[in-house]
Amino acid sequence: MTVWRRWRVRIFMILAILGPGFITANVDNDSGGIFTYSQAGAQFGYSLLWTMIPITLALIVVQEMCARMGAVTGKGLSDLIREEFGLRVTFVMMVLLVIVNYGNVVSEFSGIAGSMELFHISKYLSVPVCAALVWILVVKGDYKVVEKVFLCASVIYIAYIIAGVKAGPNWHEALVETVKLPSRSAWNEKGYVYMVVAVIGTTISPWMQFYLQSSLVDKGVTIKNYAKTTRMDVIVGSFFTDIVGWFIVVACAATLFAHGAGPINEAADAASAMLPMAGQYAFILFAAGLFNASLFAASILPLSTAYTVCEGLGVESGCCAGAEFSLCEGDHPLAGAERRSAAGGDGVYAEADQQARADGEVYEYDVVQLDRVCDGGDRDRAFADTAMATAHRRLMLTAGSSLTFAEATADLRG
């Protein structure tokens, strides 16, 4: 096997594992993120590049932790928060997240309008068209289609790397500032401290964690395939997104800061300022990257909000919709497994059964918890029947017996 073929195989293997982790990390470079990175480079030059190393490590830790929780529990972050802290705390969290996400969506469409106006396309045309595209993608698209679209959007971030190279930065100074800590006097400047906080905040956002964990559950990621693919997906995504952020800072430092342009008002200002300083190609790449990032994030944010609200209220989502039975999954320890596999029938419980035999755990279900989180009516009885049958089945499995779900249900009802 030739050297090129070996490398080609490795590249394809890496691309094959990319999914929610890569998407979630990259969507963080949205319109607000690009503005923050651009402002950092335009106002402070290369002196903030050192933040990229600790931020990348922190992003890997946070993203990997959320991904692992999703794979182990089979539940989204809102599910786990509701179980641990109750419905009131979850409701407050949901309200705050919806408000914040609404503000983020507005900023994304502001980025769409600004980037399109750089290409002389009116915002009164670009915003409605892009809003329609987002609606079609989110409402009409299934998970596999949406994931492929998001992965393609993530790859387009390479435009910022090329734009950074086209800007002609001082590579030696940029690399030195990346590994060199700032002087003590820098911390006496309030603007510098605020910008450090802003860079950290724009890289690690709360809504990212809700989307990542829920999308992994929706995809059906389990403990078995987590270590093989998902962990690498999260790590590669975290490195890639901060490399893109590094090049955005470098591009603006080499153009805006070097020519004394000073602070900018929006991300589109950075692109327009590059035209006379770095040439047409850098301008086009930066502006196109801004449009892609804004449209990408505008599509992800509604999904993240829907995941958060549905899970927080215990409403069915993802694969569970349209299944033969439902669970009031907020308090059920097997809820995640059922939600991933409900539509597939009884045979899909093999994985949960194996885990029950392996750890020897017996889950006793408290019907009072069902009453606490479910509304009244016959539907509650269906929830209770399903939950109790599953708990009874696991009890029998732990004792070494074999019992199908249908048999467990009939046994309980009898």
Number of C-alpha atoms within 10 A of each C-alpha: 5 7 8 9 10 10 11 12 12 12 11 10 12 14 13 11 18 20 22 24 29 26 29 28 29 29 28 25 27 26 32 22 23 29 24 27 30 32 28 28 30 27 25 21 24 26 24 25 27 20 20 20 16 11 19 21 13 16 24 21 15 15 23 23 16 20 29 21 18 28 25 16 19 28 27 29 24 25 28 20 17 21 17 12 10 15 18 10 13 23 16 11 17 20 13 12 19 20 11 14 19 16 11 19 20 12 18 25 23 21 29 27 23 27 29 21 15 17 11 9 13 13 17 9 11 17 19 13 12 18 16 11 13 19 15 12 17 16 10 11 13 11 16 10 11 16 18 14 15 22 19 13 20 23 13 15 24 18 21 26 21 18 27 26 17 18 22 15 20 12 12 9 11 23 14 14 18 19 13 14 13 15 9 8 7 12 13 10 10 10 13 17 12 11 18 18 12 15 21 19 14 17 27 19 13 12 19 22 23 25 27 28 31 29 26 25 26 23 17 19 21 20 15 11 12 18 13 11 17 25 20 18 25 29 20 19 26 28 21 20 24 21 17 22 27 26 26 28 29 33 34 32 30 27 25 25 22 17 12 11 15 14 17 18 9 18 24 27 18 27 28 18 17 24 16 11 17 23 14 15 15 27 24 20 22 30 30 22 25 30 23 23 28 30 25 26 27 28 24 23 21 20 17 22 21 15 26 26 20 17 26 25 20 20 16 18 16 18 19 21 14 12 15 10 17 23 27 24 25 27 22 22 18 19 21 25 20 27 25 22 19 23 17 14 13 12 11 15 18 10 13 14 16 12 13 19 16 10 9 15 13 17 17 15 18 13 17 10 14 21 15 10 17 20 11 10 8 9 15 19 15 15 20 23 20 22 28 21 23 26 21 22 26 27 20 16 20 18 12 11 10 13 18 15 20 13 13 21 19 12 13 12 9 6
